[in-house]
């Protein structure tokens, strides 16, 4: 809830108050104590109604340079029915449809970012907690790491800066994101090293077999969906009166576990784990930024990107530097998108072939538990892809040709060389005693 407090000259008083009355907007008029020939008009409004009501006042004759203060209030909506009705009319939504103003969306994005020292500390602590959660195979602890992660502000500020033409905000956001990711990775490495060297976690632990670690080893379609949804949700929260902290957890969900997995893979000397987790991390960061920007544009916060570029384009060293940054980001988006599309396509084909094979009558004793694929730069450019298929079976059941069958079918469906590994979870049913 906001309160508009503005000085209205006496000769404009009747027009302004008539416009407010005709619009069914509650207001309070008081005399201006400084002796000026003016009155003070106070109007409680929801956040989404600030810009429309200011436009109403300007159309009624109020000078756009008139003394005006917009402040936050807590109880007006609960004490007046008129304000409650106003909330229904001006629920904060997209720009052009009662959305928050440009200055406010910028302020909200900036307020999400803590001070640099605090940001670094929380990035490291989030990674440390995430490492503990991954190695303990505890989803609850990983969620705790997401809650304390500070990446929402830095991830969303770039999109906000882009739509309001604040290039300094974009550059600062990109730099802050890089610092945060490096700190999170270093923090994850340090925590993993301490746990390994102090034997809190066995040095021989097969980290790829830990369920929570395995979830962040490679990109996947679901990971893409999470990143896109997190960016869009953050943008929507910024552009409305909704709390951004909730969307911040979703942003952290796409960043923190991947950085922690990369740190664990480094300490356990698993280069494929590191490569896969870093690709997943980079992919998520890129898609969060792009999704947030596209969401803000779709909400109406920029009418024409190309027109803005034409109007503000000048030839200078700074412009060239910005152009290089933009070019690098665009190239990154293209490369990450192509790599992700390639992997997601492979993953879908592999899952389909595995499911089709297991559905055959000869494998009725088997139940499919999961399918995972390795991902690295070598595999991206045509190397063998390792596919691990986890199955449950009754003790004693043997399937000596299943791995070869799956390898041939997946390779034929994806046109890629494939190595298939089978992992069996055995169970033994109880048998009623005889006699």
matplotlib code that plots the C-alpha trace (Angstrom):
import matplotlib.pyplot as plt

x = [0.0, 1.2, 0.3, 0.5, 1.0, 1.1, 0.9, -2.0, -2.3, -5.6, -6.5, -6.2, -7.9, -11.4, -10.3, -8.1, -10.7, -13.4, -11.3, -10.6, -14.3, -15.5, -13.0, -14.3, -10.9, -10.8, -8.6, -7.8, -7.3, -5.4, -4.2, -0.6, 1.1, 3.9, 1.5, 1.6, -1.7, -2.1, -3.5, -2.0, -3.9, -3.2, -4.4, -3.9, -3.5, -2.2, 1.2, -0.3, -2.4, 0.4, 1.1, -2.6, -3.7, -0.7, -1.7, -5.3, -3.9, -1.8, -4.7, -6.7, -4.2, -1.6, 1.9, 4.1, 6.9, 4.6, 6.0, 4.9, 5.9, 5.0, 5.5, 4.5, 1.7, 0.5, -3.1, -5.0, -6.4, -7.8, -9.5, -11.3, -13.6, -12.8, -9.2, -10.2, -12.3, -9.3, -7.2, -9.6, -9.3, -5.5, -4.1, -0.4, 0.2, 2.0, 3.1, 0.3, -2.1, -1.6, 2.0, 4.5, 6.5, 9.9, 11.6, 9.8, 10.8, 14.4, 14.3, 12.8, 15.5, 18.3, 16.8, 17.1, 20.9, 22.6, 26.0, 28.9, 30.5, 27.1, 26.4, 29.8, 29.2, 25.8, 26.9, 29.6, 27.3, 24.6, 27.1, 28.5, 25.0, 24.2, 27.3, 26.2, 22.7, 24.0, 26.4, 23.9, 21.3, 18.9, 16.6, 15.5, 19.0, 19.4, 16.2, 17.7, 20.7, 18.3, 16.5, 19.7, 21.2, 21.4, 21.2, 17.7, 18.7, 21.8, 20.0, 17.0, 18.8, 20.3, 16.8, 15.5, 18.5, 18.0, 14.3, 14.8, 18.0, 20.2, 23.4, 25.3, 22.8, 23.2, 27.0, 26.9, 24.5, 26.6, 29.7, 27.9, 26.6, 30.0, 31.5, 28.7, 29.1, 32.9, 32.4, 29.8, 32.1, 35.1, 32.9, 31.7, 35.2, 36.4, 33.5, 33.9, 37.6, 37.1, 34.5, 36.7, 39.9, 38.4, 36.6, 33.2, 32.5, 34.4, 37.0, 36.0, 32.4, 30.9, 29.4, 27.6, 25.6, 24.3, 20.7, 20.8, 24.2, 23.0, 20.1, 22.5, 25.1, 23.7, 21.2, 17.7, 14.4, 13.1, 16.2, 15.4, 11.8, 12.9, 15.3, 12.8, 10.0, 12.3, 13.3, 9.7, 8.4, 11.0, 10.2, 6.5, 7.0, 9.2, 6.5, 3.7, 3.1, 3.9, 6.9, 10.0, 11.5, 9.4, 10.7, 14.2, 14.1, 13.2, 16.2, 18.5, 17.1, 18.5, 21.9, 23.1, 22.9, 24.7, 27.6, 27.8, 27.9, 30.7, 32.7, 32.1, 33.2, 36.4, 37.4, 36.5, 38.5, 35.5, 36.0, 32.8, 30.8, 32.5, 31.9, 28.2, 27.4, 29.1, 27.3, 24.0, 24.9, 25.8, 22.7, 20.5, 22.1, 21.7, 18.0, 17.1, 18.4, 16.8, 13.5, 13.3, 14.0, 11.5, 8.9, 9.4, 9.2, 6.0, 4.6, 5.0, 8.1, 9.6, 7.7, 10.5, 14.0, 15.2, 13.8, 15.6, 18.9, 18.5, 17.7, 20.6, 23.2, 26.5, 30.0, 32.3, 34.7, 32.0, 29.4, 31.9, 32.5, 28.7, 28.4, 31.1, 29.3, 26.0, 27.6, 29.2, 25.9, 24.1, 26.7, 26.5, 22.7, 23.0, 25.7, 23.9, 20.6, 22.0, 23.9, 20.8, 18.5, 21.0, 21.2, 17.5, 16.8, 19.2, 17.7, 14.2, 15.2, 17.1, 14.2, 11.8, 14.0, 14.6, 10.9, 9.9, 12.4, 11.4, 7.8, 8.4, 7.0, 10.4, 11.2, 8.0, 10.1, 11.9, 10.7, 12.4, 13.8, 15.6, 17.7, 20.6, 23.1, 26.6, 27.3, 30.6, 32.1, 33.7, 30.3, 28.7, 31.0, 30.3, 32.0, 30.5, 27.6, 27.3, 23.8, 23.1, 19.8, 18.6, 16.2, 14.7, 14.4, 13.6, 16.8, 18.1, 16.7, 19.4, 19.3, 22.8, 21.8, 19.8, 22.7, 23.7, 20.1, 19.7, 23.0, 22.1, 18.6, 19.6, 22.5, 20.3, 17.6, 20.1, 22.7, 25.3, 27.8, 26.5, 27.8, 25.1, 25.5, 22.9, 22.3, 20.1, 18.3, 17.5, 14.6, 13.6, 9.9, 9.0, 8.1, 5.5, 7.0, 5.9, 4.9]
y = [0.0, 3.5, 7.0, 9.9, 13.2, 16.2, 20.0, 21.3, 25.1, 26.5, 27.3, 23.6, 22.3, 22.0, 20.3, 17.8, 16.9, 16.6, 14.2, 12.1, 12.1, 11.2, 8.3, 7.1, 7.6, 8.5, 11.4, 13.9, 17.6, 19.8, 23.3, 24.0, 25.3, 27.3, 30.0, 29.2, 29.4, 25.7, 22.6, 19.2, 16.2, 12.7, 9.6, 6.0, 3.7, 0.2, 0.0, -0.7, 2.5, 5.0, 5.7, 5.7, 8.1, 10.4, 10.6, 11.4, 14.3, 15.6, 15.4, 17.5, 20.3, 19.4, 20.4, 17.3, 19.1, 19.7, 18.7, 15.0, 12.3, 8.6, 6.6, 3.1, 2.7, -0.4, 0.0, 2.1, -0.9, -2.3, 0.9, 2.2, 0.4, 2.9, 1.8, -1.9, -1.1, 0.7, -2.4, -4.4, -1.9, -1.4, -4.8, -4.3, -6.1, -5.6, -2.2, -0.6, -2.7, -1.2, -2.4, -0.8, 2.1, 2.1, 3.7, 1.3, -1.8, -0.6, 0.1, -3.3, -5.1, -3.0, -3.7, -7.5, -7.2, -7.1, -5.3, -6.9, -8.4, -9.8, -11.1, -13.0, -14.4, -15.7, -17.1, -19.1, -20.2, -21.3, -23.5, -25.0, -25.9, -27.3, -29.5, -30.9, -31.6, -33.3, -35.6, -36.4, -37.0, -34.7, -32.6, -30.6, -29.3, -28.4, -26.4, -24.6, -23.6, -22.2, -20.1, -18.3, -18.0, -14.3, -14.8, -13.5, -9.8, -10.2, -12.5, -10.3, -6.9, -7.5, -8.0, -4.9, -2.8, -4.0, -3.0, 0.4, 1.2, 1.3, -0.1, 0.4, -1.8, -4.5, -4.5, -4.4, -7.3, -9.5, -8.8, -9.6, -12.8, -13.9, -13.1, -15.0, -18.1, -18.1, -17.7, -20.4, -22.8, -22.1, -22.4, -25.8, -27.0, -25.9, -27.6, -30.8, -30.9, -30.5, -33.2, -35.6, -35.0, -35.2, -38.4, -37.1, -38.5, -41.5, -40.6, -43.7, -42.5, -43.0, -39.5, -40.3, -42.9, -40.4, -39.6, -35.9, -35.5, -37.5, -35.0, -32.2, -34.0, -33.1, -30.7, -32.0, -30.8, -30.4, -28.3, -26.0, -25.6, -24.8, -22.1, -20.5, -20.6, -19.1, -16.2, -15.5, -15.8, -13.4, -10.9, -11.1, -10.7, -7.6, -6.1, -6.7, -6.3, -10.0, -10.8, -11.5, -13.7, -16.7, -16.5, -16.1, -19.6, -20.8, -18.9, -20.4, -23.9, -23.5, -22.3, -23.4, -27.2, -27.2, -25.0, -27.4, -30.5, -29.0, -28.4, -31.9, -33.3, -31.2, -32.6, -36.2, -35.8, -36.5, -34.3, -35.5, -34.5, -31.1, -30.6, -31.7, -29.6, -26.5, -26.8, -27.2, -24.2, -22.0, -23.1, -22.2, -18.8, -17.9, -19.1, -17.3, -14.0, -14.4, -15.6, -12.6, -10.2, -11.8, -11.8, -8.1, -7.2, -9.3, -7.5, -4.2, -2.7, -2.0, -1.0, -1.5, -2.7, -1.8, 1.7, 2.2, 1.0, 3.4, 6.4, 5.8, 4.5, 6.4, 5.4, 5.3, 3.0, 2.5, 1.6, -0.9, -2.5, -2.8, -4.3, -6.9, -7.8, -8.2, -10.2, -12.5, -13.0, -13.7, -16.2, -17.8, -18.1, -19.6, -22.1, -23.1, -23.4, -25.6, -27.8, -28.1, -28.9, -31.5, -33.1, -32.9, -34.5, -37.3, -37.8, -38.0, -40.6, -42.7, -42.6, -43.7, -46.6, -47.8, -47.7, -49.4, -52.2, -52.8, -53.0, -56.1, -59.3, -60.9, -58.2, -58.4, -59.1, -55.7, -52.3, -49.2, -47.0, -44.3, -43.4, -41.0, -39.8, -38.3, -35.0, -33.3, -31.2, -34.4, -36.1, -32.9, -33.0, -36.7, -38.8, -41.8, -41.0, -43.1, -44.1, -45.7, -47.6, -48.4, -51.4, -53.3, -57.1, -60.2, -61.8, -64.5, -63.0, -62.6, -60.6, -61.1, -59.5, -56.5, -54.0, -54.9, -54.6, -51.2, -50.0, -50.9, -49.4, -46.1, -45.8, -46.3, -43.9, -41.1, -41.7, -41.5, -44.0, -45.1, -47.0, -48.6, -49.6, -51.5, -51.0, -53.6, -53.1, -56.7, -57.6, -61.0, -61.7, -63.7, -67.3, -69.1, -72.0, -75.5, -78.5]
z = [0.0, -0.9, 0.1, -2.4, -0.7, -3.1, -2.9, -5.1, -5.9, -4.8, -8.4, -9.3, -6.1, -7.5, -10.7, -8.8, -6.2, -8.7, -10.8, -7.7, -6.6, -10.1, -10.1, -6.7, -5.1, -1.4, -0.4, 2.4, 1.9, 4.5, 4.4, 3.5, 6.7, 5.0, 3.9, 0.2, -1.7, -1.8, -0.1, 0.6, -0.9, 0.5, -1.4, -0.1, -3.1, -3.8, -5.4, -8.9, -8.7, -8.2, -11.9, -13.0, -10.2, -10.8, -14.5, -13.4, -11.3, -14.1, -16.5, -14.0, -14.1, -11.4, -12.5, -13.1, -11.1, -8.1, -4.7, -4.4, -1.9, -2.3, 0.8, 2.1, 4.6, 6.4, 7.6, 5.1, 3.2, 6.4, 7.7, 4.6, 2.3, -0.5, -0.4, -0.5, -3.6, -5.0, -4.5, -6.6, -9.4, -9.2, -8.2, -9.0, -12.3, -15.6, -16.7, -18.6, -16.6, -13.2, -12.8, -10.5, -11.9, -13.4, -10.4, -8.0, -9.9, -10.0, -6.3, -5.5, -7.5, -5.8, -2.4, -3.0, -3.2, 0.2, 0.7, -1.1, 2.1, 3.1, -0.4, -0.4, 3.0, 2.2, -1.1, 0.6, 3.5, 1.1, -0.8, 2.4, 3.6, 0.1, 0.1, 3.5, 2.2, -1.0, 0.8, 3.5, 0.8, 2.5, 0.4, 3.5, 4.1, 0.4, 0.7, 3.7, 1.5, -1.1, 1.5, 2.6, -0.9, -2.0, -5.8, -6.4, -6.5, -8.6, -11.1, -11.6, -11.6, -15.0, -16.5, -14.8, -15.9, -19.5, -19.7, -18.1, -20.1, -17.0, -18.4, -15.2, -13.4, -16.0, -15.8, -12.0, -11.9, -14.3, -12.2, -9.0, -10.4, -11.4, -8.0, -6.3, -8.5, -7.9, -4.2, -4.1, -6.0, -3.8, -0.7, -1.9, -2.6, 0.8, 2.6, 0.5, 1.3, 5.0, 5.1, 3.1, 4.9, 8.4, 7.4, 8.1, 4.6, 3.4, 0.8, -1.2, -1.4, -4.9, -5.1, -8.3, -6.5, -3.9, -5.0, -4.4, -6.0, -9.0, -9.5, -10.4, -12.5, -15.9, -17.6, -18.3, -19.5, -16.0, -15.1, -18.0, -16.9, -13.3, -14.6, -16.9, -14.3, -11.7, -13.9, -14.9, -11.4, -10.1, -12.8, -12.1, -8.4, -9.1, -11.3, -8.8, -5.1, -4.5, -2.3, -4.3, -1.6, -2.7, -6.2, -4.8, -3.4, -7.0, -8.4, -5.8, -6.5, -10.0, -8.9, -5.4, -5.8, -9.1, -7.7, -4.7, -6.9, -9.0, -5.8, -4.6, -8.0, -7.8, -4.4, -5.3, -8.6, -10.8, -13.9, -15.6, -12.5, -12.5, -16.2, -16.1, -12.9, -14.4, -17.6, -15.7, -13.5, -16.5, -18.4, -15.4, -14.9, -18.6, -18.7, -15.5, -16.9, -20.3, -18.8, -16.4, -19.3, -21.6, -18.9, -18.1, -21.8, -22.1, -19.1, -21.1, -19.5, -22.9, -26.0, -28.5, -27.9, -31.3, -31.1, -27.8, -29.2, -32.2, -30.1, -27.6, -29.9, -30.0, -31.1, -28.1, -26.2, -23.6, -26.3, -27.8, -24.4, -23.9, -27.3, -26.5, -23.3, -25.1, -27.9, -25.4, -23.6, -26.9, -27.9, -24.5, -24.9, -28.3, -27.3, -24.0, -25.8, -28.5, -26.1, -23.9, -26.8, -28.0, -24.5, -23.8, -27.2, -26.4, -22.9, -24.3, -26.9, -24.4, -21.9, -24.6, -25.8, -22.2, -21.4, -24.6, -24.0, -20.3, -21.3, -23.3, -21.8, -21.3, -18.8, -16.7, -13.6, -13.9, -12.7, -14.0, -11.2, -13.3, -16.3, -16.1, -18.7, -18.4, -20.0, -20.8, -23.6, -25.1, -25.3, -26.7, -29.7, -30.6, -27.9, -26.2, -23.9, -20.8, -19.8, -16.5, -16.1, -12.6, -12.3, -9.5, -9.8, -7.8, -6.4, -8.8, -12.0, -14.6, -17.9, -19.5, -22.9, -21.6, -21.5, -25.1, -26.3, -24.7, -26.0, -29.6, -29.4, -27.8, -30.2, -33.2, -31.9, -31.1, -33.8, -31.1, -29.7, -26.3, -23.3, -21.2, -17.5, -15.6, -11.9, -10.2, -6.9, -5.7, -3.5, -2.1, -1.4, 1.8, 1.2, 3.3, 5.2, 4.1, 6.1]

ax = plt.figure().add_subplot(projection="3d")
ax.plot(x, y, z, "-o")
ax.set_aspect("equal")
plt.show()
